[in-house]
């Protein structure tokens, strides 16, 4: 079997953002050339699906297999989908069967993690200025459903996204939301935003 490794563009130090008891928490994740140490070693890659292996917690002499779907969204952002990163499978076939399907990803039934690069593979600055693909003005909706009663959302498409005045940032104008209007927010385009309609 050929060696399993990650492309050079994937390598580096990343932060993953999540909500825990109404506070934002950050988790550090390293992507090495042949492993994601917090999750396991690269056992096999099939397109964007990656089977990871690590010693089983119950029996260290046996391997534990997990499957993730990982995609490079920009030079600074990796998008990861999984059905259960905590579940251990006895073989690679079972792990592959547990990998989220395209339909599960599209319908948001799989767990999604966005990994934002903080350092490059060689330890230097990692933030690459990615030129913004937006040209013109767009209306968008926005929501953060974190399970609390105070979900933040803009249900009607009256908020506006601008056309990247400095080539690597775009302007957001939040209107008609469940929180106060924001006049103008510049966002660097090294973040992946998929709610713009």
N, CA, C and O of each residue as an XYZ file, in Angstrom:
788
protein
N       0.849     -1.182      0.000
C       0.000      0.000      0.000
C       0.892      1.241      0.000
O       1.882      1.305      0.728
N       0.531      2.216     -0.817
C       1.316      3.450     -0.909
C       1.234      4.216      0.406
O       0.287      4.057      1.177
N       2.236      5.046      0.645
C       2.247      5.869      1.860
C       1.068      6.829      1.844
O       0.637      7.294      0.788
N       0.565      7.112      3.018
C      -0.550      8.051      3.156
C      -0.003      9.341      3.741
O       0.646      9.328      4.787
N      -0.260     10.438      3.076
C       0.240     11.722      3.555
C      -0.724     12.823      3.119
O      -1.554     12.628      2.232
N      -0.593     13.988      3.765
C      -1.422     15.140      3.440
C      -0.661     16.071      2.492
O       0.562     16.177      2.585
N      -1.368     16.743      1.583
C      -0.703     17.713      0.702
C      -0.040     18.823      1.511
O      -0.480     19.141      2.615
N       1.003     19.399      0.966
C       1.762     20.461      1.633
C       0.862     21.616      2.057
O       1.085     22.223      3.104
N      -0.166     21.928      1.243
C      -1.061     23.052      1.551
C      -1.855     22.821      2.844
O      -2.321     23.781      3.458
N      -2.013     21.571      3.258
C      -2.785     21.254      4.459
C      -1.975     21.407      5.739
O      -2.552     21.501      6.823
N      -0.665     21.433      5.637
C       0.190     21.326      6.812
C       0.277     22.635      7.589
O       0.293     23.719      7.005
N       0.333     22.516      8.925
C       0.497     23.692      9.766
C      -0.251     23.554     11.075
O      -0.755     22.487     11.425
N      -0.309     24.680     11.792
C      -1.044     24.760     13.060
C      -2.357     25.488     12.793
O      -2.390     26.503     12.097
N      -3.438     24.951     13.357
C      -4.768     25.499     13.124
C      -5.505     25.695     14.434
O      -5.181     25.067     15.441
N      -6.497     26.569     14.415
C      -7.443     26.706     15.521
C      -8.823     26.342     15.006
O      -9.201     26.699     13.890
N      -9.570     25.628     15.835
C     -10.954     25.320     15.546
C     -11.803     26.043     16.585
O     -11.490     26.013     17.775
N     -12.874     26.690     16.139
C     -13.720     27.484     17.025
C     -15.008     26.724     17.323
O     -15.608     26.140     16.420
N     -15.438     26.728     18.586
C     -16.701     26.091     18.955
C     -17.315     26.845     20.123
O     -16.644     27.629     20.794
N     -18.600     26.596     20.358
C     -19.301     27.225     21.476
C     -19.415     26.215     22.612
O     -19.870     25.091     22.402
N     -19.006     26.609     23.806
C     -19.185     25.759     24.984
C     -19.814     26.615     26.075
O     -19.233     27.612     26.504
N     -20.983     26.228     26.514
C     -21.744     26.943     27.545
C     -21.731     28.457     27.325
O     -21.364     29.236     28.205
N     -22.144     28.838     26.127
C     -22.317     30.248     25.745
C     -21.013     31.028     25.643
O     -21.042     32.257     25.585
N     -19.879     30.353     25.621
C     -18.604     31.029     25.417
C     -17.890     30.389     24.241
O     -18.035     29.194     23.982
N     -17.119     31.198     23.536
C     -16.365     30.681     22.402
C     -15.103     30.020     22.919
O     -14.361     30.604     23.709
N     -14.862     28.784     22.462
C     -13.659     28.049     22.857
C     -12.855     27.733     21.610
O     -13.416     27.505     20.539
N     -11.540     27.719     21.755
C     -10.652     27.416     20.643
C      -9.840     26.169     20.964
O      -9.341     25.999     22.077
N      -9.720     25.307     19.971
C      -8.933     24.093     20.109
C      -7.817     24.132     19.079
O      -8.056     24.424     17.907
N      -6.616     23.842     19.509
C      -5.473     23.818     18.597
C      -5.368     22.451     17.942
O      -5.462     21.423     18.612
N      -5.173     22.446     16.630
C      -5.044     21.212     15.859
C      -3.821     21.337     14.962
O      -3.683     22.317     14.229
N      -2.932     20.346     15.019
C      -1.759     20.311     14.148
C      -2.006     19.338     13.009
O      -2.534     18.247     13.224
N      -1.629     19.726     11.802
C      -1.680     18.812     10.664
C      -0.240     18.611     10.207
O       0.394     19.527      9.683
N       0.270     17.383     10.418
C       1.626     17.018     10.012
C       1.562     16.353      8.634
O       0.470     16.154      8.102
N       2.695     16.012      8.056
C       2.672     15.460      6.710
C       1.971     14.101      6.648
O       1.426     13.743      5.604
N       1.974     13.329      7.761
C       1.343     12.004      7.737
C       0.410     11.757      8.921
O       0.043     10.612      9.187
N       0.026     12.809      9.631
C      -0.866     12.612     10.788
C      -1.513     13.911     11.220
O      -1.055     15.007     10.896
N      -2.593     13.747     11.963
C      -3.207     14.820     12.741
C      -3.139     14.288     14.163
O      -4.049     13.585     14.601
N      -2.068     14.614     14.899
C      -1.788     13.938     16.171
C      -2.967     13.821     17.132
O      -3.067     12.820     17.841
N      -3.854     14.797     17.180
C      -5.000     14.712     18.095
C      -6.001     13.641     17.659
O      -6.796     13.170     18.472
N      -5.966     13.250     16.370
C      -6.969     12.329     15.838
C      -6.379     11.006     15.372
O      -7.051      9.979     15.468
N      -5.145     10.991     14.869
C      -4.546      9.746     14.407
C      -3.612      9.953     13.231
O      -3.444     11.066     12.733
N      -3.005      8.850     12.796
C      -2.087      8.857     11.648
C      -2.866      8.606     10.363
O      -3.894      7.928     10.358
N      -2.355      9.165      9.285
C      -2.984      8.973      7.976
C      -2.781      7.506      7.569
O      -1.650      7.072      7.349
N      -3.866      6.759      7.473
C      -3.800      5.341      7.105
C      -4.074      5.160      5.617
O      -3.379      4.402      4.939
N      -5.098      5.864      5.107
C      -5.455      5.750      3.695
C      -6.259      6.974      3.279
O      -7.120      7.440      4.026
N      -5.974      7.497      2.074
C      -6.733      8.617      1.520
C      -7.451      8.166      0.269
O      -6.866      7.539     -0.614
N      -8.746      8.501      0.206
C      -9.555      8.213     -0.981
C     -10.245      9.521     -1.338
O     -11.321      9.820     -0.818
N      -9.639     10.292     -2.212
C     -10.153     11.618     -2.521
C     -10.065     12.495     -1.280
O      -9.001     12.634     -0.677
N     -11.208     13.089     -0.902
C     -11.218     13.949      0.282
C     -11.458     13.157      1.564
O     -11.386     13.719      2.657
N     -11.742     11.863      1.445
C     -11.950     11.019      2.623
C     -10.609     10.482      3.112
O      -9.791      9.998      2.329
N     -10.403     10.579      4.423
C      -9.141     10.127      5.016
C      -9.459      9.172      6.166
O     -10.214      9.506      7.079
N      -8.873      7.988      6.103
C      -8.995      7.045      7.211
C      -7.780      7.250      8.105
O      -6.636      7.153      7.661
N      -8.052      7.534      9.369
C      -7.005      7.754     10.362
C      -6.912      6.526     11.255
O      -7.920      5.872     11.525
N      -5.703      6.212     11.713
C      -5.534      5.087     12.634
C      -4.725      5.532     13.844
O      -3.867      6.411     13.754
N      -5.021      4.903     14.977
C      -4.289      5.153     16.216
C      -4.474      3.925     17.101
O      -5.403      3.146     16.884
N      -3.607      3.739     18.094
C      -3.795      2.600     19.009
C      -5.120      2.738     19.754
O      -5.486      3.833     20.183
N      -5.829      1.636     19.905
C      -7.105      1.631     20.615
C      -6.898      1.926     22.093
O      -5.930      1.459     22.692
N      -7.809      2.705     22.685
C      -7.739      2.992     24.124
C      -7.950      1.733     24.958
O      -7.317      1.553     25.998
N      -8.858      0.854     24.485
C      -9.151     -0.358     25.228
C      -8.044     -1.401     25.105
O      -7.742     -2.110     26.064
N      -7.438     -1.492     23.911
C      -6.399     -2.491     23.671
C      -5.308     -1.866     22.802
O      -5.425     -1.876     21.576
N      -4.255     -1.326     23.408
C      -3.218     -0.614     22.644
C      -2.528     -1.450     21.565
O      -1.867     -0.893     20.688
N      -2.671     -2.778     21.617
C      -2.046     -3.612     20.581
C      -2.903     -3.672     19.315
O      -2.446     -4.168     18.285
N      -4.137     -3.173     19.382
C      -5.022     -3.127     18.218
C      -5.175     -1.694     17.739
O      -5.090     -0.744     18.517
N      -5.402     -1.562     16.430
C      -5.602     -0.231     15.861
C      -7.063      0.180     15.918
O      -7.973     -0.644     15.840
N      -7.250      1.480     16.056
C      -8.563      2.116     16.027
C      -8.623      2.920     14.730
O      -7.677      3.643     14.418
N      -9.707      2.810     13.973
C      -9.823      3.511     12.697
C     -10.981      4.507     12.749
O     -12.042      4.225     13.304
N     -10.748      5.683     12.155
C     -11.762      6.746     12.069
C     -11.711      7.315     10.662
O     -10.699      7.193      9.971
N     -12.797      7.933     10.242
C     -12.821      8.531      8.906
C     -13.275      9.982      8.982
O     -14.247     10.305      9.664
N     -12.563     10.848      8.275
C     -12.950     12.250      8.151
C     -12.976     12.622      6.677
O     -12.347     11.966      5.847
N     -13.702     13.665      6.367
C     -13.694     14.253      5.035
C     -13.042     15.615      5.196
O     -13.536     16.447      5.957
N     -11.935     15.860      4.492
C     -11.188     17.106      4.673
C     -10.961     17.779      3.323
O     -10.527     17.149      2.358
N     -11.267     19.084      3.278
C     -11.177     19.851      2.032
C     -10.482     21.176      2.309
O     -10.771     21.829      3.311
N      -9.571     21.578      1.436
C      -8.911     22.883      1.516
C      -9.855     23.917      0.911
O     -10.170     23.848     -0.277
N     -10.309     24.882      1.723
C     -11.228     25.911      1.242
C     -10.517     27.181      0.830
O     -11.023     27.931     -0.004
N      -9.360     27.435      1.397
C      -8.510     28.555      1.000
C      -7.121     28.214      1.530
O      -6.983     27.237      2.266
N      -6.092     28.978      1.188
C      -4.775     28.683      1.750
C      -4.744     28.738      3.274
O      -3.791     28.260      3.889
N      -5.774     29.313      3.892
C      -5.802     29.487      5.344
C      -6.859     28.657      6.061
O      -6.904     28.656      7.292
N      -7.709     27.951      5.319
C      -8.857     27.286      5.939
C      -9.033     25.864      5.429
O      -9.068     25.616      4.224
N      -9.143     24.925      6.385
C      -9.519     23.547      6.077
C     -10.920     23.302      6.626
O     -11.245     23.725      7.735
N     -11.742     22.616      5.842
C     -13.079     22.245      6.291
C     -13.103     20.735      6.496
O     -12.759     19.970      5.595
N     -13.518     20.311      7.705
C     -13.539     18.898      8.064
C     -14.971     18.494      8.400
O     -15.675     19.206      9.116
N     -15.394     17.344      7.875
C     -16.683     16.761      8.223
C     -16.462     15.359      8.766
O     -15.593     14.630      8.288
N     -17.244     14.990      9.758
C     -17.189     13.648     10.339
C     -18.554     13.296     10.911
O     -19.336     14.176     11.273
N     -18.829     12.002     10.988
C     -20.065     11.574     11.629
C     -19.869     11.309     13.106
O     -20.805     11.458     13.892
N     -18.672     10.918     13.496
C     -18.389     10.725     14.921
C     -16.894     10.521     15.091
O     -16.393      9.407     14.939
N     -16.186     11.589     15.405
C     -14.742     11.524     15.547
C     -14.321     10.757     16.796
O     -13.178     10.310     16.893
N     -15.233     10.604     17.750
C     -14.903      9.888     18.984
C     -15.083      8.376     18.862
O     -14.587      7.624     19.700
N     -15.793      7.925     17.817
C     -16.063      6.493     17.689
C     -14.907      5.780     17.010
O     -14.380      6.251     16.002
N     -14.517      4.646     17.568
C     -13.406      3.849     17.073
C     -13.961      2.649     16.304
O     -14.896      2.000     16.774
N     -13.402      2.344     15.137
C     -13.823      1.190     14.338
C     -12.689      0.166     14.297
O     -11.512      0.521     14.352
N     -13.065     -1.106     14.199
C     -12.082     -2.191     14.260
C     -11.281     -2.355     12.976
O     -10.191     -2.925     13.003
N     -11.806     -1.862     11.838
C     -11.078     -2.010     10.571
C     -11.378     -0.824      9.664
O     -12.285     -0.036      9.930
N     -10.600     -0.712      8.587
C     -10.740      0.453      7.710
C     -12.048      0.430      6.934
O     -12.575      1.489      6.594
N     -12.590     -0.767      6.642
C     -13.857     -0.857      5.919
C     -14.995     -0.237      6.745
O     -15.814      0.514      6.218
N     -15.034     -0.558      8.033
C     -16.071      0.003      8.912
C     -15.899      1.511      9.054
O     -16.880      2.253      9.084
N     -14.648      1.962      9.140
C     -14.389      3.401      9.245
C     -14.840      4.114      7.981
O     -15.460      5.175      8.053
N     -14.532      3.538      6.816
C     -14.918      4.153      5.545
C     -16.438      4.225      5.424
O     -16.971      5.215      4.921
N     -17.142      3.186      5.879
C     -18.609      3.185      5.838
C     -19.193      4.266      6.744
O     -20.317      4.715      6.520
N     -18.438      4.692      7.772
C     -18.922      5.718      8.699
C     -18.635      7.135      8.208
O     -19.117      8.101      8.799
N     -17.863      7.271      7.142
C     -17.486      8.596      6.640
C     -18.734      9.320      6.125
O     -19.590      8.685      5.508
N     -18.858     10.614      6.358
C     -20.056     11.321      5.889
C     -20.149     11.318      4.365
O     -19.154     11.523      3.669
N     -21.350     11.085      3.864
C     -21.584     11.111      2.421
C     -21.735     12.551      1.954
O     -21.884     13.459      2.773
N     -21.697     12.765      0.643
C     -21.903     14.107      0.094
C     -23.274     14.643      0.488
O     -23.423     15.828      0.787
N     -24.273     13.764      0.486
C     -25.625     14.197      0.856
C     -25.684     14.606      2.323
O     -26.316     15.609      2.655
N     -25.040     13.849      3.206
C     -25.028     14.209      4.629
C     -24.333     15.551      4.843
O     -24.755     16.349      5.680
N     -23.267     15.794      4.085
C     -22.561     17.078      4.184
C     -23.443     18.203      3.652
O     -23.558     19.258      4.276
N     -24.065     17.973      2.499
C     -24.920     18.992      1.882
C     -26.119     19.323      2.773
O     -26.510     20.486      2.881
N     -26.701     18.307      3.409
C     -27.869     18.518      4.262
C     -27.486     18.878      5.695
O     -28.358     18.982      6.558
N     -26.204     19.067      5.956
C     -25.668     19.467      7.259
C     -26.008     18.479      8.371
O     -26.273     18.868      9.509
N     -25.994     17.189      8.018
C     -26.231     16.143      8.997
C     -24.925     15.684      9.636
O     -24.941     15.078     10.707
N     -23.803     15.965      8.993
C     -22.488     15.604      9.534
C     -21.962     16.749     10.397
O     -22.350     17.904     10.217
N     -21.086     16.420     11.323
C     -20.442     17.451     12.141
C     -19.417     18.181     11.287
O     -18.595     17.550     10.623
N     -19.463     19.508     11.301
C     -18.534     20.324     10.519
C     -17.568     21.042     11.443
O     -17.974     21.582     12.472
N     -16.292     21.051     11.080
C     -15.275     21.810     11.801
C     -14.511     22.653     10.791
O     -14.091     22.164      9.742
N     -14.339     23.916     11.123
C     -13.517     24.789     10.298
C     -12.194     24.977     11.030
O     -12.170     25.365     12.198
N     -11.098     24.700     10.337
C      -9.763     24.857     10.913
C      -9.109     26.070     10.270
O      -8.931     26.118      9.053
N      -8.748     27.060     11.106
C      -8.163     28.307     10.632
C      -6.670     28.304     10.927
O      -6.262     28.176     12.081
N      -5.867     28.442      9.904
C      -4.415     28.337     10.055
C      -3.851     29.495     10.866
O      -4.185     30.657     10.630
N      -2.986     29.160     11.831
C      -2.319     30.179     12.644
C      -0.820     30.214     12.398
O      -0.185     31.254     12.572
N      -0.253     29.087     11.994
C       1.189     29.017     11.678
C       1.392     28.052     10.526
O       0.688     27.049     10.404
N       2.358     28.367      9.690
C       2.670     27.495      8.574
C       3.476     26.286      9.004
O       3.878     26.178     10.162
N       3.711     25.380      8.072
C       4.438     24.140      8.333
C       5.850     24.410      8.833
O       6.357     23.671      9.677
N       6.485     25.449      8.331
C       7.861     25.763      8.724
C       7.924     26.743      9.887
O       8.994     27.267     10.196
N       6.787     27.000     10.539
C       6.759     27.819     11.747
C       6.606     29.301     11.511
O       6.432     30.052     12.471
N       6.662     29.752     10.278
C       6.545     31.182      9.996
C       5.090     31.619      9.950
O       4.176     30.831     10.191
N       4.899     32.885      9.637
C       3.558     33.441      9.517
C       2.786     32.659      8.467
O       3.326     32.287      7.425
N       1.532     32.421      8.755
C       0.763     31.558      7.864
C      -0.292     32.290      7.063
O      -0.771     31.768      6.057
N      -0.660     33.471      7.479
C      -1.808     34.128      6.872
C      -1.464     34.576      5.458
O      -0.622     35.448      5.244
N      -2.136     33.958      4.512
C      -1.949     34.290      3.108
C      -3.085     35.197      2.682
O      -4.253     34.858      2.876
N      -2.770     36.319      2.117
C      -3.823     37.206      1.641
C      -4.443     36.591      0.393
O      -3.818     36.507     -0.664
N      -5.685     36.168      0.549
C      -6.397     35.499     -0.530
C      -7.308     36.504     -1.195
O      -8.157     37.113     -0.545
N      -7.130     36.676     -2.490
C      -7.939     37.672     -3.179
C      -9.395     37.259     -3.192
O      -9.730     36.101     -3.443
N     -10.251     38.223     -2.919
C     -11.680     38.001     -2.753
C     -12.348     37.747     -4.101
O     -12.147     38.509     -5.046
N     -13.146     36.677     -4.195
C     -13.814     36.389     -5.467
C     -15.126     37.147     -5.659
O     -15.764     37.013     -6.702
N     -15.541     37.949     -4.658
C     -16.796     38.684     -4.794
C     -16.592     39.913     -5.664
O     -15.614     40.644     -5.508
N     -17.520     40.130     -6.576
C     -17.480     41.309     -7.428
C     -18.898     41.835     -7.518
O     -19.753     41.204     -8.140
N     -19.161     42.978     -6.908
C     -20.506     43.518     -6.875
C     -21.033     43.550     -5.451
O     -20.274     43.468     -4.485
N     -22.373     43.671     -5.340
C     -23.005     43.706     -4.021
C     -24.000     42.570     -3.938
O     -24.667     42.236     -4.917
N     -24.094     41.974     -2.741
C     -24.944     40.811     -2.533
C     -25.779     40.985     -1.281
O     -25.357     41.652     -0.337
N     -26.962     40.391     -1.268
C     -27.810     40.305     -0.083
C     -27.522     38.961      0.572
O     -27.260     37.979     -0.122
N     -27.568     38.905      1.915
C     -27.321     37.624      2.562
C     -28.150     37.458      3.821
O     -28.620     38.432      4.409
N     -28.322     36.199      4.226
C     -28.916     35.865      5.512
C     -27.798     35.329      6.384
O     -26.739     34.946      5.886
N     -28.038     35.302      7.696
C     -26.988     34.906      8.628
C     -27.627     34.245      9.837
O     -28.660     34.702     10.324
N     -27.013     33.162     10.328
C     -27.524     32.567     11.560
C     -26.429     31.804     12.275
O     -25.569     31.181     11.653
N     -26.480     31.867     13.592
C     -25.654     31.028     14.459
C     -26.625     30.320     15.381
O     -27.216     30.941     16.265
N     -26.791     29.025     15.177
C     -27.688     28.238     16.007
C     -26.835     27.369     16.908
O     -26.453     26.261     16.529
N     -26.536     27.864     18.096
C     -25.659     27.138     19.012
C     -26.427     26.427     20.117
O     -25.839     25.995     21.108
N     -27.758     26.304     19.947
C     -28.552     25.585     20.925
C     -29.036     26.426     22.090
O     -29.744     25.916     22.958
N     -28.676     27.692     22.134
C     -29.150     28.562     23.207
C     -30.394     29.300     22.729
O     -30.748     29.248     21.552
N     -31.053     29.990     23.659
C     -32.244     30.752     23.289
C     -31.889     32.017     22.526
O     -32.737     32.588     21.840
N     -30.646     32.456     22.640
C     -30.228     33.713     22.023
C     -29.536     33.477     20.688
O     -28.427     33.965     20.469
N     -30.186     32.725     19.787
C     -29.589     32.491     18.480
C     -29.471     33.822     17.741
O     -30.389     34.641     17.766
N     -28.364     34.022     17.104
C     -28.127     35.250     16.356
C     -28.478     34.987     14.900
O     -27.938     34.072     14.277
N     -29.384     35.794     14.361
C     -29.773     35.548     12.984
C     -30.291     36.798     12.303
O     -30.769     37.737     12.938
N     -30.177     36.772     10.995
C     -30.753     37.782     10.115
C     -31.561     36.983      9.098
O     -31.017     36.509      8.100
N     -32.856     36.834      9.352
C     -33.668     35.921      8.550
C     -33.959     36.441      7.151
O     -33.974     35.673      6.189
N     -34.188     37.732      7.038
C     -34.525     38.296      5.730
C     -33.250     38.726      5.006
O     -32.338     39.266      5.633
N     -33.177     38.493      3.698
C     -31.965     38.872      2.954
C     -31.897     40.370      2.669
O     -31.977     40.805      1.520
N     -31.746     41.162      3.765
C     -31.613     42.612      3.597
C     -30.213     43.087      4.011
O     -29.865     44.248      3.796
N     -29.420     42.200      4.599
C     -28.026     42.545      4.897
C     -27.240     42.515      3.593
O     -27.605     41.813      2.650
N     -26.149     43.290      3.553
C     -25.396     43.398      2.301
C     -23.935     43.033      2.491
O     -23.331     43.336      3.520
N     -23.372     42.372      1.474
C     -21.935     42.089      1.413
C     -21.368     42.898      0.248
O     -21.931     42.904     -0.847
N     -20.250     43.578      0.494
C     -19.646     44.435     -0.525
C     -18.574     43.728     -1.321
O     -18.289     42.549     -1.113
N     -17.993     44.468     -2.226
C     -17.113     43.864     -3.220
C     -15.630     44.091     -2.962
O     -14.912     44.561     -3.845
N     -15.177     43.770     -1.790
C     -13.749     43.681     -1.509
C     -12.949     44.922     -1.907
O     -12.163     44.855     -2.852
N     -13.124     46.050     -1.218
C     -12.420     47.263     -1.610
C     -10.906     47.157     -1.531
O     -10.209     47.843     -2.279
N     -10.375     46.316     -0.644
C      -8.918     46.208     -0.560
C      -8.410     44.883     -1.106
O      -7.293     44.475     -0.792
N      -9.207     44.210     -1.914
C      -8.855     42.999     -2.660
C      -8.767     41.735     -1.814
O      -8.854     40.641     -2.370
N      -8.600     41.830     -0.497
C      -8.570     40.611      0.304
C      -9.483     40.719      1.521
O      -9.413     39.886      2.424
N     -10.336     41.735      1.552
C     -11.350     41.886      2.585
C     -12.673     42.161      1.904
O     -12.710     42.666      0.782
N     -13.769     41.826      2.586
C     -15.054     42.253      2.057
C     -15.839     42.943      3.159
O     -15.613     42.699      4.345
N     -16.766     43.808      2.757
C     -17.571     44.593      3.688
C     -18.875     43.873      3.964
O     -19.522     43.364      3.048
N     -19.258     43.833      5.236
C     -20.549     43.280      5.632
C     -21.359     44.362      6.319
O     -20.848     45.057      7.198
N     -22.613     44.512      5.930
C     -23.556     45.430      6.554
C     -24.725     44.591      7.052
O     -25.523     44.103      6.253
N     -24.833     44.417      8.385
C     -25.898     43.610      8.974
C     -27.131     44.482      9.209
O     -27.050     45.513      9.877
N     -28.291     44.057      8.648
C     -29.539     44.807      8.761
C     -30.681     43.843      9.111
O     -30.688     42.697      8.662
N     -31.644     44.313      9.912
C     -32.840     43.522     10.215
C     -32.544     42.226     10.944
O     -33.175     41.204     10.675
N     -31.591     42.258     11.865
C     -31.155     41.049     12.561
C     -31.707     41.018     13.984
O     -32.305     41.990     14.447
N     -31.505     39.908     14.666
C     -31.939     39.783     16.058
C     -30.969     40.476     17.008
O     -31.142     40.414     18.225
N     -29.963     41.126     16.467
C     -29.008     41.921     17.230
C     -28.932     43.293     16.575
O     -29.409     43.455     15.452
N     -28.346     44.287     17.241
C     -28.321     45.642     16.652
C     -27.634     45.660     15.287
O     -26.727     44.872     15.017
N     -28.089     46.582     14.431
C     -27.475     46.736     13.112
C     -26.002     47.096     13.242
O     -25.613     47.858     14.127
N     -25.195     46.544     12.358
C     -23.790     46.929     12.260
C     -23.622     47.638     10.927
O     -23.999     47.112      9.879
N     -23.053     48.839     10.975
C     -22.930     49.625      9.760
C     -21.975     49.058      8.750
O     -22.338     48.866      7.590
N     -20.752     48.783      9.170
C     -19.756     48.298      8.218
C     -18.726     47.498      8.988
O     -18.104     48.001      9.924
N     -18.551     46.254      8.589
C     -17.532     45.397      9.199
C     -16.656     44.874      8.081
O     -17.150     44.263      7.133
N     -15.361     45.110      8.185
C     -14.431     44.545      7.213
C     -14.012     43.168      7.689
O     -13.576     43.009      8.830
N     -14.138     42.188      6.836
C     -13.713     40.831      7.171
C     -12.620     40.415      6.213
O     -12.760     40.558      4.999
N     -11.524     39.897      6.759
C     -10.488     39.359      5.893
C     -11.012     38.104      5.229
O     -11.711     37.306      5.855
N     -10.680     37.929      3.976
C     -11.223     36.800      3.234
C     -10.426     35.520      3.476
O     -10.571     34.557      2.723
N      -9.582     35.491      4.521
C      -8.938     34.219      4.829
C      -9.891     33.327      5.610
O      -9.555     32.179      5.901
N     -11.082     33.832      5.958
C     -12.111     33.011      6.561
C     -13.051     32.531      5.462
O     -13.272     33.221      4.467
N     -13.596     31.341      5.661
C     -14.522     30.762      4.693
C     -15.928     31.026      5.177
O     -16.287     30.578      6.266
N     -16.738     31.734      4.414
C     -18.098     32.088      4.807
C     -19.044     31.506      3.772
O     -18.964     31.866      2.598
N     -19.948     30.603      4.184
C     -20.789     29.940      3.209
C     -22.266     30.290      3.351
O     -23.118     29.570      2.829
N     -22.587     31.378      4.045
C     -24.001     31.742      4.201
C     -24.434     32.848      3.238
O     -25.595     33.256      3.248
N     -23.515     33.333      2.413
C     -23.878     34.412      1.481
C     -24.730     33.820      0.373
O     -24.361     32.814     -0.233
N     -25.883     34.450      0.106
C     -26.773     33.951     -0.945
C     -26.753     34.896     -2.129
O     -27.438     34.655     -3.123
